[in-house]
Amino acid sequence: MNDMISVIIPVYNVAQYLPECMNSILNQDHRNLEVILIDDGSKDDSGTICDGYAAADSRVKVIHQQNGGAAAAKNTGLRMATGEYLSFVDADDYLEPDVYGYMVKALEESGADAIHCNFREVYQNHGEDSLVNTGRSQVSSREYLVRFTKDWSCPLLWNKLYKRNLFEDVFFEEGHKIDDEYFTYQGFLRDCTILCDEKIIYNYRKRRSSVMSRPEAATQRLMDCLDSIIKRRRKVLEVFPELKKTYDENYLDAIWYLSENFGMTEETLRILKG
């Protein structure tokens, strides 16, 4: 059986965190891994660290490319991936021990196509568990796309393990401040089942210096949020037209939330009104 996991890791200026990330992956109980590091034009020692891991472990592959953003890096990884399963990890985050074996076993036993697990938000001095799942349940793609409108953890890439064929011919839309919102749901437009599990598998590092936390990017994030919601609604309704009311309400809720929670400027107000 081909139970290889292709692990896609975009890398950009994360030399401080990359060793912890890589060690958490390479020391997993599930050894059949293809770890794809995409050095997206890093200016620090990240590229050298990537090459060191590739030299020491044949499971690691490295691509060095000009800086094109996280979406472009992940698209490079998708084109290279050959495993039965697909995992995404951010290079400044790290996995819990022995989670790949746990997830592969759960998928094999249940026959599901993806597993959605809990995670931990890691701050400088403490961690907070994000327990969106209680127990274990299995849902259809339609049911899971309904959950997308209520559960902010559904679009996240890295709290899941997928069968790679869910994303055949699906790629990230480049040029945005957010990536997951444009991508993850498209795998679930196919006829599939998703296992929701309470195990914490991932440590998500909350950094003030990250791209997502920079105030100057607020307008672009707002534009991306609106754009991704509009596109997701359109594509979901092409497959599940009966979800129109659910996704119409989700769009209106999103407009209200964004108008209340983003720092409003003349530009962001124009975008919301437009």
C-alpha positions as CSV (number, residue, x, y, z in Angstrom):
1,M,0.0,0.0,0.0
2,N,1.2,3.5,-0.9
3,D,0.8,5.3,2.4
4,M,3.4,8.0,1.7
5,I,2.6,11.5,3.0
6,S,3.8,14.5,0.9
7,V,4.5,17.3,3.3
8,I,4.6,20.7,1.6
9,I,6.5,23.5,3.5
10,P,6.9,27.0,2.1
11,V,10.0,28.6,3.6
12,Y,10.8,32.3,3.8
13,N,13.1,33.9,6.3
14,V,12.3,31.5,9.2
15,A,15.8,30.3,10.1
16,Q,15.0,30.7,13.8
17,Y,12.1,28.3,13.7
18,L,12.8,25.9,10.8
19,P,14.8,23.3,12.8
20,E,12.0,22.8,15.3
21,C,9.5,22.4,12.5
22,M,11.7,19.9,10.5
23,N,12.6,17.9,13.6
24,S,8.9,17.5,14.5
25,I,8.2,16.1,11.0
26,L,11.2,13.9,10.5
27,N,10.8,12.3,13.9
28,Q,7.2,11.3,13.4
29,D,6.2,7.6,13.9
30,H,5.0,7.4,10.3
31,R,8.3,7.2,8.4
32,N,7.1,7.1,4.8
33,L,7.4,10.8,4.1
34,E,8.2,13.0,1.2
35,V,9.1,16.4,2.7
36,I,9.1,19.2,0.1
37,L,10.8,22.4,1.2
38,I,10.3,25.4,-1.1
39,D,12.8,28.1,-0.3
40,D,10.9,31.2,-1.6
41,G,13.9,33.5,-2.0
42,S,14.9,33.6,1.7
43,K,17.4,36.3,2.6
44,D,18.5,34.6,5.9
45,D,20.0,31.2,6.5
46,S,16.8,29.3,5.7
47,G,17.9,28.0,2.4
48,T,21.2,26.7,3.9
49,I,19.2,24.9,6.6
50,C,16.9,23.3,4.0
51,D,19.9,22.0,2.1
52,G,21.4,20.6,5.3
53,Y,18.3,18.6,6.0
54,A,18.2,17.3,2.4
55,A,21.8,16.2,2.7
56,A,21.1,14.3,5.9
57,D,17.8,12.7,5.0
58,S,16.8,11.3,1.6
59,R,13.1,12.0,2.4
60,V,13.7,15.7,2.1
61,K,13.6,17.5,-1.2
62,V,14.5,21.2,-1.6
63,I,13.5,23.7,-4.3
64,H,15.0,27.2,-4.3
65,Q,13.0,29.8,-6.2
66,Q,12.7,33.5,-6.5
67,N,10.3,35.1,-4.1
68,G,6.8,34.7,-5.3
69,G,4.8,34.4,-2.1
70,A,3.5,31.5,-0.1
71,A,0.8,30.5,-2.6
72,A,3.4,30.2,-5.4
73,A,5.7,28.2,-3.2
74,K,2.8,25.8,-2.2
75,N,1.9,25.4,-5.9
76,T,5.5,24.3,-6.6
77,G,5.1,21.8,-3.8
78,L,1.8,20.5,-5.2
79,R,3.3,19.9,-8.6
80,M,6.1,17.9,-7.0
81,A,4.0,15.8,-4.6
82,T,3.7,12.1,-5.3
83,G,2.3,10.7,-2.0
84,E,-1.0,9.1,-1.3
85,Y,-1.6,11.7,1.3
86,L,-1.0,15.5,1.5
87,S,0.0,17.6,4.5
88,F,0.8,21.3,4.7
89,V,3.0,22.8,7.4
90,D,4.1,26.4,7.9
91,A,7.9,26.5,8.5
92,D,7.5,28.5,11.7
93,D,5.1,25.9,13.3
94,Y,5.6,22.4,14.4
95,L,3.7,19.1,14.8
96,E,2.8,17.1,17.9
97,P,4.6,13.8,18.2
98,D,3.2,10.7,16.4
99,V,0.3,12.4,14.7
100,Y,0.9,11.2,11.1
101,G,0.6,7.6,12.1
102,Y,-2.6,8.4,14.1
103,M,-4.2,10.2,11.1
104,V,-3.2,7.6,8.5
105,K,-4.6,4.8,10.6
106,A,-7.8,6.8,11.2
107,L,-8.3,7.4,7.5
108,E,-7.6,3.8,6.6
109,E,-10.0,2.4,9.2
110,S,-12.8,4.8,8.4
111,G,-12.4,5.0,4.7
112,A,-12.6,8.8,4.9
113,D,-10.8,11.1,2.4
114,A,-9.5,13.7,4.9
115,I,-9.2,14.2,8.6
116,H,-9.7,17.5,10.4
117,C,-8.1,17.8,13.9
118,N,-7.6,20.2,16.7
119,F,-4.5,22.4,17.2
120,R,-2.8,24.6,19.7
121,E,-2.0,28.4,19.3
122,V,1.5,29.0,20.6
123,Y,2.3,32.5,22.0
124,Q,5.6,33.7,23.4
125,N,4.9,32.6,27.0
126,H,2.0,30.2,26.8
127,G,-0.2,28.0,24.6
128,E,-4.0,27.9,24.1
129,D,-5.7,24.7,22.8
130,S,-8.2,25.3,20.0
131,L,-10.7,22.5,20.6
132,V,-13.2,22.9,17.8
133,N,-13.9,19.1,17.6
134,T,-15.2,17.0,20.4
135,G,-15.0,13.3,20.0
136,R,-14.9,11.8,16.5
137,S,-17.5,12.1,13.7
138,Q,-17.6,11.5,10.0
139,V,-19.5,13.8,7.6
140,S,-20.2,14.1,3.9
141,S,-18.6,16.9,1.8
142,R,-22.0,18.7,1.7
143,E,-22.3,18.6,5.5
144,Y,-18.7,19.8,5.8
145,L,-19.2,22.7,3.4
146,V,-22.2,23.8,5.6
147,R,-19.8,23.7,8.5
148,F,-17.4,26.0,6.5
149,T,-19.9,28.8,7.1
150,K,-19.8,28.5,10.9
151,D,-16.4,27.1,11.8
152,W,-13.3,29.3,11.1
153,S,-11.0,26.3,11.4
154,C,-12.4,24.6,8.3
155,P,-10.5,26.6,5.7
156,L,-7.2,26.1,7.6
157,L,-4.7,24.0,5.7
158,W,-2.5,22.6,8.4
159,N,-4.9,21.0,10.9
160,K,-5.8,18.3,8.4
161,L,-4.4,15.3,6.4
162,Y,-5.9,14.8,2.9
163,K,-5.9,12.2,0.3
164,R,-3.9,13.9,-2.4
165,N,-6.4,13.2,-5.2
166,L,-8.9,15.6,-3.6
167,F,-6.7,18.4,-5.0
168,E,-6.0,17.0,-8.4
169,D,-5.9,20.0,-10.8
170,V,-6.5,22.4,-7.9
171,F,-3.9,25.1,-7.1
172,F,-3.6,28.2,-4.9
173,E,-4.7,31.5,-6.3
174,E,-1.5,33.6,-6.2
175,G,-1.2,37.3,-5.3
176,H,-3.1,37.4,-2.0
177,K,-2.4,38.0,1.7
178,I,-4.4,34.9,2.5
179,D,-4.2,31.5,0.8
180,D,-6.2,28.9,2.7
181,E,-9.6,30.6,2.0
182,Y,-9.1,30.3,-1.7
183,F,-8.0,26.7,-1.7
184,T,-9.1,24.3,1.0
185,Y,-12.8,24.2,0.3
186,Q,-12.2,23.2,-3.3
187,G,-11.0,19.8,-2.3
188,F,-14.4,19.2,-0.6
189,L,-16.4,20.0,-3.7
190,R,-15.7,16.4,-4.7
191,D,-17.8,13.5,-3.5
192,C,-15.9,12.7,-0.3
193,T,-16.1,12.2,3.4
194,I,-14.3,14.0,6.2
195,L,-13.4,12.7,9.6
196,C,-13.5,15.3,12.4
197,D,-11.3,14.3,15.4
198,E,-10.5,15.8,18.7
199,K,-6.8,15.0,18.8
200,I,-4.4,18.0,18.9
201,I,-1.9,17.5,16.0
202,Y,-0.4,21.0,15.3
203,N,1.2,23.9,17.0
204,Y,0.4,27.2,15.3
205,R,2.9,29.9,16.3
206,K,1.4,33.4,16.8
207,R,4.1,35.9,15.8
208,R,3.8,39.6,15.7
209,S,6.2,39.8,12.8
210,S,4.2,37.5,10.6
211,V,2.7,38.8,7.3
212,M,-0.8,38.2,8.6
213,S,-0.3,40.4,11.7
214,R,1.0,43.5,10.0
215,P,-1.4,46.5,10.2
216,E,-0.4,47.9,6.9
217,A,-1.8,44.8,5.2
218,A,-5.3,45.3,6.6
219,T,-6.8,46.7,3.5
220,Q,-5.4,43.8,1.3
221,R,-6.6,41.2,3.8
222,L,-10.1,42.7,3.8
223,M,-10.2,42.7,0.0
224,D,-8.9,39.1,0.0
225,C,-11.5,38.0,2.6
226,L,-14.4,39.5,0.5
227,D,-13.0,38.1,-2.7
228,S,-12.5,34.6,-1.4
229,I,-16.0,34.5,0.2
230,I,-17.6,35.6,-3.1
231,K,-15.7,33.0,-5.1
232,R,-16.3,30.2,-2.6
233,R,-20.1,31.0,-2.6
234,R,-20.2,30.8,-6.4
235,K,-18.2,27.6,-6.7
236,V,-20.1,25.8,-3.9
237,L,-23.4,26.7,-5.3
238,E,-22.4,25.3,-8.7
239,V,-22.1,21.9,-7.0
240,F,-24.7,22.2,-4.2
241,P,-27.3,24.7,-5.3
242,E,-29.5,23.7,-2.4
243,L,-27.0,25.5,-0.1
244,K,-27.9,28.9,-1.5
245,K,-29.7,30.2,1.6
246,T,-26.8,29.0,3.9
247,Y,-24.2,30.7,1.7
248,D,-26.2,33.9,1.2
249,E,-26.5,34.3,5.0
250,N,-22.8,33.5,5.3
251,Y,-21.9,36.3,2.9
252,L,-24.1,38.9,4.8
253,D,-22.6,37.8,8.1
254,A,-19.1,38.2,6.6
255,I,-19.9,41.8,5.4
256,W,-21.1,42.7,8.9
257,Y,-18.1,41.1,10.7
258,L,-15.5,42.7,8.4
259,S,-17.1,46.1,8.7
260,E,-17.1,45.8,12.6
261,N,-13.6,44.2,13.1
262,F,-11.2,45.8,10.6
263,G,-9.8,49.2,11.1
264,M,-12.1,51.2,8.8
265,T,-10.6,53.7,6.4
266,E,-12.1,55.4,3.4
267,E,-10.6,52.6,1.2
268,T,-12.0,49.7,3.3
269,L,-15.4,51.4,3.5
270,R,-15.4,51.8,-0.3
271,I,-14.6,48.1,-0.7
272,L,-17.4,47.0,1.6
273,K,-19.9,49.2,-0.1
274,G,-18.8,48.1,-3.5
